[in-house]
Structures are given as C-alpha cells and as structure tokens.
Amino acid sequence: MSREKVYAYPNLVTPNRPIAFDEDICIACNRCVDMCQMDVFMPNPEHGRPPIVMYPDECWHCGCCVQECPVRDKGAITMQWPIMLKMRWKDRKTGKHYRFGMRNPPPPNRRPPVGGWDPVSDMISSKKEKKKRDDE
C-alpha cells in the first residue's frame, strides 16, 4: 500500500479577512485554533508561526479567538470587523465613544424609546380611543 500525501488548501482569497495576526508578537500557542467554533484556523506546520486562516468566509466574527489569546493586549491578534458591524455610538452625558464588540460595554439603556416599547399596540389603542371619542 502506497502512502499518498494529502494537502489542505485555504479557500480562494476573498476581501473577507476576519482576523489579522502580527507575526512578531504572536507566540503560536494555537489557543485561537482550539477556541474557534467554526474551525476557521489551522495550526501552522512551521513551528513558531501564527495559525493559518483557512476558511475566512466561515468566520462569524464572534471574537472568541481574540478573547482567548494570551497576548491580545500587545496586538498579536485583532478582529477585522466587517463594515456592517463597525457600529459606534457616543454617550451624550460623558462624551465617551463605544463600539460593537468592545470588552467592557456600557450598561444598557433602560429608558423606553420615543413612541414607547410597542408602537403598534400604542397605535391600535390610540385608534380605539379616537373611535370612542368620535362615537360620543
């Protein structure tokens, strides 16, 4: 029986690059590979090199790999958020800027939105009230 070599090829290059590694900082611990729920990464066969992003289109941008990295604060791995997820907002009172996916997000806003929580039921009830007034 002959042994055949098996090769793994990454998906074709797409504009989607969900994760960026800094090869100078990454310690190649492969914790991101183990943590990824979608199996986007493959351990690099060259010892000491960052993992290979095999299937970038499969990434859900959950950030588990970034959170698991022991040297993430130094910039070894960064999440490249798609444009639709680069949501930012500013707190009017403090002037602080926040973004989607940040570590310590602000507390949720508990005030009801303009128009109430359920504008459809409010609209129905206001129509009923108007009809009552018209009938009188």
C-alpha positions as CSV (number, residue, x, y, z in Angstrom):
1,M,0.0,0.0,0.0
2,S,1.5,3.3,-1.0
3,R,1.2,6.5,1.1
4,E,-0.3,9.5,-0.6
5,K,0.3,13.0,0.5
6,V,-2.7,14.9,1.5
7,Y,-2.7,18.7,1.2
8,A,-5.0,21.3,2.7
9,Y,-5.5,24.4,0.7
10,P,-7.1,27.6,2.1
11,N,-10.2,29.0,0.4
12,L,-9.6,31.3,-2.5
13,V,-8.6,34.8,-1.4
14,T,-11.6,37.0,-0.8
15,P,-11.9,40.5,0.5
16,N,-13.1,39.0,3.8
17,R,-10.1,38.9,6.2
18,P,-11.7,38.5,9.6
19,I,-8.5,38.0,11.7
20,A,-5.2,39.7,11.5
21,F,-2.1,38.3,13.1
22,D,1.1,40.2,14.0
23,E,3.8,37.5,13.4
24,D,6.3,39.4,15.5
25,I,4.1,39.3,18.6
26,C,2.1,36.0,18.2
27,I,3.6,33.2,20.3
28,A,2.0,30.5,18.2
29,C,0.2,28.9,21.2
30,N,-2.7,27.9,18.9
31,R,-5.3,28.7,21.6
32,C,-7.3,30.6,19.0
33,V,-7.3,27.4,16.8
34,D,-8.8,25.4,19.7
35,M,-11.3,28.1,20.7
36,C,-12.7,28.8,17.2
37,Q,-16.2,27.4,17.0
38,M,-16.3,27.5,13.2
39,D,-12.8,25.9,12.6
40,V,-11.6,28.9,10.6
41,F,-8.0,28.3,11.6
42,M,-5.4,25.6,11.1
43,P,-2.2,25.2,13.1
44,N,0.8,26.3,11.1
45,P,3.0,23.4,10.2
46,E,6.1,25.7,10.7
47,H,6.8,25.8,14.4
48,G,6.6,29.3,15.9
49,R,4.4,30.8,13.2
50,P,0.8,32.1,13.6
51,P,-2.1,29.9,12.6
52,I,-3.3,29.8,9.0
53,V,-6.7,31.3,8.4
54,M,-8.1,28.5,6.2
55,Y,-11.7,29.5,5.8
56,P,-12.2,33.2,6.3
57,D,-15.7,33.2,4.8
58,E,-16.9,30.9,7.6
59,C,-16.0,33.3,10.4
60,W,-18.9,34.6,12.4
61,H,-16.9,37.4,14.0
62,C,-17.8,36.2,17.5
63,G,-14.3,37.2,18.8
64,C,-13.7,34.0,20.8
65,C,-10.3,33.6,19.3
66,V,-9.3,37.2,20.2
67,Q,-10.5,36.8,23.7
68,E,-8.6,33.6,24.2
69,C,-5.2,34.9,23.0
70,P,-2.8,35.5,26.0
71,V,-1.0,38.3,24.2
72,R,-4.0,40.0,22.6
73,D,-3.3,43.2,24.5
74,K,0.0,43.5,22.7
75,G,-1.7,43.2,19.4
76,A,-0.9,39.6,18.4
77,I,-4.4,39.0,17.0
78,T,-7.0,41.6,16.0
79,M,-10.6,41.2,14.8
80,Q,-11.2,42.9,11.4
81,W,-14.9,43.8,11.8
82,P,-17.0,44.0,8.6
83,I,-18.3,47.4,7.8
84,M,-21.8,46.4,8.9
85,L,-20.6,45.5,12.4
86,K,-18.4,48.6,12.9
87,M,-21.2,50.2,14.8
88,R,-20.1,53.1,17.1
89,W,-22.0,55.3,19.4
90,K,-21.3,58.2,21.8
91,D,-22.7,58.7,25.3
92,R,-24.2,62.2,25.4
93,K,-23.5,62.6,29.1
94,T,-19.9,61.5,29.3
95,G,-18.8,62.1,25.7
96,K,-17.2,58.6,25.6
97,H,-17.2,56.6,22.4
98,Y,-18.2,53.0,22.3
99,R,-18.1,50.3,19.6
100,F,-19.7,47.0,18.9
101,G,-17.7,44.1,20.4
102,M,-15.7,46.1,23.0
103,R,-14.6,44.5,26.2
104,N,-16.4,46.4,28.8
105,P,-19.5,47.8,27.2
106,P,-21.6,50.5,28.9
107,P,-24.7,49.4,30.8
108,P,-27.8,49.0,28.7
109,N,-30.1,51.9,28.2
110,R,-33.3,51.1,30.1
111,R,-35.3,54.2,29.0
112,P,-38.3,53.5,26.7
113,P,-37.7,54.6,23.1
114,V,-39.6,57.5,21.7
115,G,-43.0,56.2,20.9
116,G,-42.9,53.6,23.6
117,W,-41.8,50.0,23.6
118,D,-44.6,48.7,21.3
119,P,-45.6,51.4,18.8
120,V,-48.0,49.0,17.1
121,S,-50.2,48.3,20.1
122,D,-50.0,52.0,21.1
123,M,-51.2,52.9,17.6
124,I,-54.1,50.4,17.9
125,S,-55.1,51.7,21.3
126,S,-55.0,55.3,20.1
127,K,-57.2,54.4,17.2
128,K,-59.7,52.8,19.6
129,E,-59.7,55.9,21.8
130,K,-60.2,58.1,18.8
131,K,-63.1,55.9,17.7
132,K,-64.7,56.1,21.1
133,R,-64.4,59.9,21.0
134,D,-65.9,60.0,17.6
135,D,-68.9,57.8,18.6
136,E,-69.7,60.1,21.6
